[in-house]
Each structure stands twice: as structure tokens, then as C-alpha cells.
Amino acid sequence: MQNFSSFKLSPNALAVITVCLLAVGGALVFSGASRAADEPKAAHAQRPALTVSTAQPQRTSVPIRLAANGSIAAWQEALIGAEANGLRLTEVRVNVGDVVKAGQVLATFSSDTVQAEVAQVRASLLEAQATAAEAAANAERARSLQATGALSQQQIQQFTTAEQTAQARVEAARASLNAQQLRLRHTQVLAPDSGVISARTATVGAVVGAGTELFRMVRKGRLEWRAEVTSTELRRIKPGDKVMVTAASGATAEGTVRMIAPTVDPQTRNGLVYVDLPAGAGAGAGVGSAAILAGMFARGEFALGQSDALTVPQEALVVRDGFSYVFVVGPDNRVQMRKVNTGRRVGERVEVLSGLDAGVSIAVRGAGFLNDGDLVRVAAAPAAVSNAPAADLMPKAPGVQVSIAPVAIN
């Protein structure tokens, strides 16, 4: 047997073996690198983050509104006081919240004393009338004897003066009787106008003086909203503008601007805008049924017209770290997160002030689950249904509207 150590290869054979080994190793390395590079691409191409619906921003007419705060107050408040002096209150017929009509009896005072005084003055009037009749007869006889010279001119003048004095006493007695009758009528407290009783201080049995407040009333049951508006915004408001008022109770009412205060508070630099509220919104609606009451705090929005604005569906907005974003879907179905500034809201749409163009496509449903650079699958538009009247009645929103369906990863 030949010794292994004596076995030798020729230089040409060694060169051939070396080249073969290098070729095999390079092929293995190249094929492994190709597979490693192709696997992520295939994984990304086959695994989109989410199936989303898309839409394009639209130009929409958006109402211009000015928000303000203020208080609900009575349109006019009437103070009802006692006109009789020194009389005892015997009956109170209304309470706070009662709806009253003009001329309705609200309370009564004791009338016994006044009736006695009326009777006394009436008797004095009858006496004065009798005296005046006698004086008139004497004066008539004196004038009839003037031509005969039976009475001097001085005597005739005395009878004439007595007649005039007696007639003056009749007028004075009649005036006293009218005054006492008026006082008798004042024993009944009447409503000066229709409205709602907002306060009551009348107490049965109390003896009050003339001018003492007994009741307070909201005239006509009308309420108004007194909005505080900055002096720079007052020029945008004019009488007749519509206002949507929301009270602290949650009740809403559409009011109308009646007038704007001619002055501005020098401390706050705010001016008052007086807004009439509909009759059914206030206390005139009935006892305990009013949802808007005087003294409530209320917020409101003045309708100042319309303006054109770029809007997107509210569902497309994503709020992160206190800022609003939308995801723009590119031609390669990858999304790009863009920061936008938002403005007014109308229904399910939001105005975009800056950061977005009108011709782009944005993710709508599923936008809240996306990140910048994600690959998404855009859902195909649903097929139109023919001969379906019910489908024609449904509103057609722009863009594709489909449900979100995450893609299963195998």
C-alpha cells in the first residue's frame, strides 16, 4: 500500500478544486442573501396593516356662528304695590308662578272703614246740595225784586254770593266722595297687565302703607337673553339676527336679536345684546312647566351667515398629543400622517383650516388605528343595486364607505 503522506496533487488540480469551492460558496451566499431580502418585501406586500375606507375633502357651505354667554332675564318686570294707606290685608289670591290676566284681583284689603267714610261723605254731599238749593232759590227771588227796589243792591249781592258759596261746597263734597270711592276701589289690588307672578311679599293680616310692594310680575311672561359680546364683535350683529340659546337646564330656544346696547361696560369692554325668546320658552308656559327661567345662565350662538370651507368627515380626524391629524393615502397604499388645524363643525363634518389639500385621498374608517407609513388596503366600492328605490333614497356620502375588517395574518 502506498503511504498517504506520499500522495501529492499537481498544482493544476489544486487550482481547479479551489475555484470549485469558491463558486459553490458564492452561490450559497448569494441565494441566502436573496431570500433574506425577498422575505421582508413579500411579508410587507402580503400584510397590510388594515382595510380602510377613503374619501376626499369637500368644499361645503358652513354657517358662520358667534358664541357668547349671558343671563336670562325678564323682558319687563312690574312692581305691584298697595295704593290704600293703613288698611289690613284680608286676602291674597295668587302665589309665585301663577299666570294672571290684566285686571285680575290679586289681593284685597279690609273695606269696612272706607265704606263708612264713603257713607259719611255722601251724606255731607246731600247736605251741601240741599243748602245749595236753598241758596239758589233765595238768590233767584232777590234778582226778581231788583227792579222793584225792595232790596238794595248790596242785599242782592249777598244772596248771589251765598248761592255761589253753596254750589262750591257741593263740588267739594262731591270731590271728597270721589276720593273715598277711589280709595274703596284701591282695597282690591289688580294686575296692571297679563304676566306671571315672580315674587310675593303680601301677607294676610298685615297693615301696610301706600306704596308698599306686594307682588312682582314678569310682564306678558316674556323673557330675554342678555348676551355679553366683546366690543370688537358687536359690529357683526344686527337686529333681526337669529340666535340659538341653550340654558343651563339644557333647554334650547331660537331667539331674535331685538336691540344692541348703545354703551359698553368700561371695565369688561363687553356690550349687551338683547335677544327676545319665544313665549313658550319662558315662564308663560305655565306653572312648573318652564325649562328656561329668569336668572339662568345661558350660552348662545349668533347665526351670521354662510361661508365656503374645506371639510372632512369627523371620523377621519385623529387626535394625538392634543393635535389633530389625518392620514393621506398615497398611490402605493401607504398612509402619510399630516397635522391639520380644524375649525367649525357641522353635523358629521369638520372644517380644515390648514394642512390639507382638496385633491388628496384620506383614510376615514380605521384611521384611528393607523400610524405614519402603514400599508393599508383600500376597500373596493360596493356594487350599485339596480331597481332599488329604497337605495336611491339613502344619502350618498363621498368616498368609499365600508366596514373595517383587519386582515388575518397567517
C-alpha positions in Angstrom: 0.0 0.0 0.0 1.3 3.4 -0.9 1.9 5.8 2.0 -0.8 8.6 2.3 1.9 11.1 3.1 3.5 10.4 -0.2 0.2 11.3 -2.1 0.6 14.7 -3.8 -1.7 16.7 -6.1 -0.5 18.6 -9.0 -0.8 22.4 -8.9 -3.4 22.4 -11.7 -5.6 20.1 -9.7 -5.4 22.3 -6.6 -6.3 25.3 -8.6 -9.4 23.6 -10.1 -10.6 22.4 -6.7 -10.2 25.9 -5.2 -12.2 27.5 -7.9 -15.0 25.0 -7.5 -15.2 25.5 -3.8 -15.3 29.3 -4.2 -18.1 29.0 -6.8 -20.2 26.8 -4.6 -19.7 29.1 -1.5 -20.6 32.2 -3.5 -23.7 30.6 -4.9 -24.8 29.7 -1.4 -24.2 33.1 0.0 -26.0 34.9 -2.9 -29.0 32.6 -2.7 -29.3 33.2 1.1 -29.0 36.9 0.7 -31.6 37.0 -2.0 -34.0 35.0 0.2 -33.3 37.3 3.1 -34.0 40.4 1.0 -37.1 39.0 -0.6 -38.8 37.7 2.6 -39.4 41.2 4.2 -40.7 42.5 0.8 -43.1 39.6 0.4 -44.2 39.9 4.1 -44.9 43.6 3.7 -46.6 43.2 0.4 -48.9 40.5 1.8 -49.6 42.0 5.2 -51.3 45.4 5.0 -52.0 47.0 8.5 -55.7 47.5 7.9 -58.6 47.7 5.4 -59.8 51.3 5.4 -62.4 53.4 3.5 -61.3 56.6 1.9 -62.8 59.9 1.0 -61.7 63.3 -0.4 -62.1 66.7 1.3 -65.1 68.6 0.1 -66.0 72.3 -0.3 -69.1 72.8 1.8 -71.1 75.9 2.8 -70.7 76.2 6.5 -72.7 78.6 8.7 -70.8 81.4 10.5 -71.6 81.5 14.2 -70.6 83.7 17.0 -70.7 82.2 20.5 -71.5 84.3 23.6 -72.5 83.9 27.3 -75.2 85.7 29.2 -78.1 85.5 31.6 -81.8 85.0 31.1 -83.9 87.9 32.4 -87.5 89.2 32.3 -88.3 91.4 29.3 -90.0 93.8 31.7 -90.8 93.4 35.4 -93.7 95.1 37.0 -93.9 96.0 40.7 -97.4 95.9 42.2 -97.8 97.8 45.4 -100.5 98.9 47.8 -102.4 102.1 47.0 -104.5 102.2 50.1 -102.9 103.5 53.3 -103.3 102.0 56.7 -105.6 99.1 55.8 -105.4 95.5 56.8 -104.8 92.9 54.1 -107.6 90.3 54.3 -107.0 88.0 51.3 -104.2 87.0 48.9 -105.5 85.2 45.8 -102.3 84.5 43.9 -98.9 83.0 44.6 -95.5 82.9 42.9 -95.6 81.2 39.5 -99.3 81.9 38.8 -100.3 83.2 35.4 -102.6 86.2 35.7 -104.5 88.5 33.3 -104.8 92.2 33.2 -107.4 93.5 35.7 -107.4 90.3 37.8 -107.8 90.7 41.6 -104.6 89.7 43.3 -105.3 90.7 46.9 -108.0 92.6 48.9 -107.8 94.9 51.9 -110.5 95.4 54.6 -113.0 97.9 53.3 -115.3 98.5 56.3 -113.6 101.7 57.3 -113.5 103.0 53.8 -117.2 102.2 53.3 -118.1 104.1 56.4 -116.2 107.1 55.3 -117.9 106.9 51.9 -121.3 106.9 53.5 -120.3 109.9 55.6 -119.0 111.9 52.7 -122.1 111.0 50.7 -124.3 112.4 53.5 -122.2 115.6 53.5 -122.8 115.9 49.8 -126.6 115.6 50.2 -126.5 118.3 52.9 -124.4 120.6 50.7 -126.8 120.0 47.8 -129.8 121.0 50.0 -128.1 124.1 51.2 -127.1 125.0 47.7 -130.7 124.6 46.5 -132.0 126.9 49.2 -129.3 129.5 48.4 -130.1 129.3 44.7 -133.8 129.9 45.5 -133.0 133.0 47.7 -130.8 134.4 45.0 -133.4 133.9 42.4 -136.1 135.8 44.5 -133.6 138.6 45.2 -132.9 139.1 41.5 -136.6 139.1 40.7 -137.1 142.0 43.2 -134.2 144.0 41.9 -136.3 146.1 39.5 -138.8 147.0 42.3 -136.2 148.5 44.6 -137.4 146.4 47.5 -133.9 145.1 48.1 -130.7 147.1 48.0 -128.0 146.1 45.6 -125.9 145.0 48.5 -128.5 142.6 49.7 -129.0 141.2 46.3 -125.2 140.7 46.0 -125.2 138.8 49.4 -127.8 136.3 48.2 -125.9 135.8 44.9 -122.6 135.2 46.8 -124.4 132.7 49.2 -125.6 130.8 46.2 -122.1 130.5 44.7 -120.6 129.5 48.0 -123.2 126.8 48.5 -122.5 125.4 45.0 -118.8 125.4 45.7 -119.5 123.3 48.9 -121.4 120.9 46.7 -118.5 120.4 44.4 -116.1 120.0 47.3 -118.3 117.3 48.9 -118.6 115.6 45.5 -114.8 115.6 45.2 -114.5 114.1 48.6 -117.0 111.4 47.7 -115.0 110.5 44.6 -111.8 110.3 46.6 -113.3 108.0 49.1 -114.8 105.8 46.3 -111.4 105.6 44.7 -109.9 104.6 48.0 -112.6 101.9 48.2 -111.6 100.6 44.8 -108.0 100.5 46.0 -108.9 98.0 48.6 -108.7 95.5 45.7 -105.2 95.0 44.2 -105.5 94.5 40.4 -102.9 93.1 38.0 -101.8 96.0 35.7 -101.0 93.6 32.9 -101.0 90.0 32.0 -98.0 88.0 33.1 -96.5 85.7 35.6 -96.1 86.4 39.4 -92.4 86.2 40.1 -92.3 87.4 43.7 -94.8 87.9 46.6 -94.3 89.8 49.8 -98.0 90.2 50.7 -99.0 88.6 54.0 -102.6 88.2 55.2 -103.3 90.4 58.3 -100.5 92.9 57.6 -101.4 96.6 57.8 -99.3 98.3 55.1 -98.8 101.8 53.9 -99.3 103.2 50.5 -96.6 102.2 48.1 -95.6 99.0 49.9 -94.5 96.3 47.4 -96.9 93.3 47.4 -96.1 91.4 44.2 -93.6 91.4 41.4 -94.6 90.3 37.9 -93.0 89.3 34.6 -95.0 91.2 32.1 -96.5 89.1 29.3 -94.4 86.2 30.5 -91.7 87.3 28.1 -88.1 86.5 28.7 -84.9 87.7 27.0 -81.3 86.6 26.9 -78.8 89.4 27.6 -75.7 88.2 25.8 -72.3 89.7 26.7 -70.4 90.3 23.5 -66.9 91.9 23.1 -66.8 95.4 21.6 -64.9 94.1 18.6 -67.7 91.6 17.7 -70.7 93.9 18.3 -70.4 95.3 14.7 -71.1 91.9 13.3 -74.5 91.6 15.0 -77.6 93.4 13.9 -81.3 93.4 15.0 -83.2 90.6 13.5 -80.4 88.0 13.6 -81.4 84.5 14.8 -79.8 83.1 17.9 -79.8 79.6 19.3 -79.9 79.8 23.1 -79.1 76.9 25.4 -79.9 77.4 29.0 -78.2 75.7 32.0 -81.1 73.3 32.2 -80.3 72.0 28.7 -83.4 73.5 27.1 -82.9 75.3 23.8 -84.8 78.1 22.1 -84.4 80.1 19.0 -84.4 83.8 19.7 -84.2 87.0 17.7 -81.9 90.0 18.4 -84.1 92.9 19.5 -81.6 95.6 20.1 -77.9 96.2 20.9 -77.0 98.3 24.0 -75.7 101.8 23.0 -72.9 101.6 25.5 -70.1 99.2 26.5 -69.0 98.4 30.0 -65.7 100.3 30.6 -64.5 97.5 33.0 -65.1 94.4 30.8 -65.3 96.1 27.4 -68.3 94.0 26.7 -71.7 95.2 25.4 -75.1 93.7 26.0 -77.2 92.2 23.1 -80.9 91.8 24.0 -82.4 88.7 22.4 -86.1 88.1 22.6 -87.1 84.5 23.4 -90.3 82.8 22.2 -93.2 83.0 24.6 -93.4 79.2 25.0 -89.8 79.0 26.3 -90.3 81.1 29.4 -92.5 81.2 32.5 -95.5 82.0 30.3 -95.7 78.3 29.5 -97.4 77.6 32.8 -96.6 76.8 36.5 -93.7 74.4 36.8 -93.5 73.6 33.1 -90.9 76.2 32.0 -87.5 74.9 31.2 -86.0 78.4 30.8 -86.3 80.7 33.8 -85.2 84.2 34.6 -81.8 84.3 36.3 -80.5 81.2 34.5 -77.1 81.2 32.8 -77.2 80.5 29.1 -74.9 80.1 26.1 -75.9 81.1 22.6 -74.7 81.2 19.0 -75.5 84.1 16.7 -76.1 83.0 13.1 -74.1 85.5 11.0 -74.4 83.9 7.5 -72.6 81.2 5.5 -69.1 80.8 4.1 -67.3 78.2 1.9 -65.0 75.8 3.7 -62.9 72.7 3.1 -64.4 69.9 5.3 -63.6 66.3 6.0 -65.6 63.6 7.8 -65.2 63.8 11.6 -64.3 60.1 11.6 -61.2 60.9 9.5 -59.7 63.1 12.3 -57.3 61.5 14.7 -56.3 63.4 17.9 -52.9 62.6 19.3 -51.0 64.6 21.9 -53.6 67.4 21.7 -53.3 67.9 17.9 -55.5 66.8 15.0 -54.1 64.6 12.2 -55.4 63.0 9.1 -53.9 60.1 7.1 -53.4 60.7 3.4 -53.4 57.5 1.3 -50.7 57.5 -1.4 -50.7 55.8 -4.8 -48.8 52.9 -3.2 -51.5 52.5 -0.5 -49.1 53.8 2.2 -50.5 56.5 4.5 -48.8 59.7 5.5 -49.8 61.4 8.7 -50.5 65.1 8.3 -51.2 67.7 11.1 -54.2 69.9 10.4 -55.9 72.9 12.0 -59.6 72.4 12.5 -62.4 75.0 12.7 -66.2 74.8 12.7 -68.2 71.6 13.0 -71.4 70.9 11.0 -73.0 67.6 11.7 -70.5 64.8 10.9 -68.1 67.1 9.1 -65.3 69.3 10.4 -63.7 72.3 8.7 -60.0 72.1 8.0 -58.3 75.5 8.1 -54.8 74.4 7.0 -52.6 71.4 6.4 -54.6 69.6 3.8 -55.3 70.0 0.0 -58.6 69.4 -1.7 -57.4 66.7 -4.2 -55.9 64.1 -1.9 -57.5 60.9 -0.6 -57.7 60.4 3.2 -58.5 57.4 5.3 -61.9 57.6 7.0 -62.9 54.4 8.7 -60.0 52.8 10.5 -57.9 56.0 10.6 -57.7 55.8 14.4 -55.7 52.6 14.3 -53.1 53.8 11.7 -49.5 55.0 12.1 -47.4 57.0 9.8 -46.1 54.9 6.9 -48.5 52.0 7.4 -49.5 50.0 4.4 -53.3 49.8 4.1 -55.8 48.0 1.9 -58.4 50.3 0.4 -61.8 48.6 0.3 -63.5 48.4 -3.1 -66.6 50.5 -3.6 -69.8 48.4 -3.2 -71.7 47.4 -6.3 -74.7 49.6 -7.2 -78.0 48.0 -6.7 -80.3 48.4 -9.7 -84.1 48.8 -9.5 -84.0 49.5 -5.8 -86.0 52.6 -4.9 -85.1 52.3 -1.3 -81.4 52.5 -2.0 -81.9 55.7 -4.1 -83.4 57.4 -1.0 -80.3 56.8 1.0 -77.8 59.7 1.2 -74.6 59.1 -0.9 -71.6 60.1 1.1 -68.4 60.9 -0.8 -65.7 58.2 -0.9 -65.9 54.5 -0.1 -68.0 53.6 3.0 -67.3 50.1 4.2 -66.8 48.4 7.5 -63.3 47.9 8.9 -62.0 44.4 8.6 -58.5 43.7 9.8 -56.6 41.4 7.6 -55.8 38.0 9.1 -52.1 37.2 9.3 -51.2 33.6 8.6 
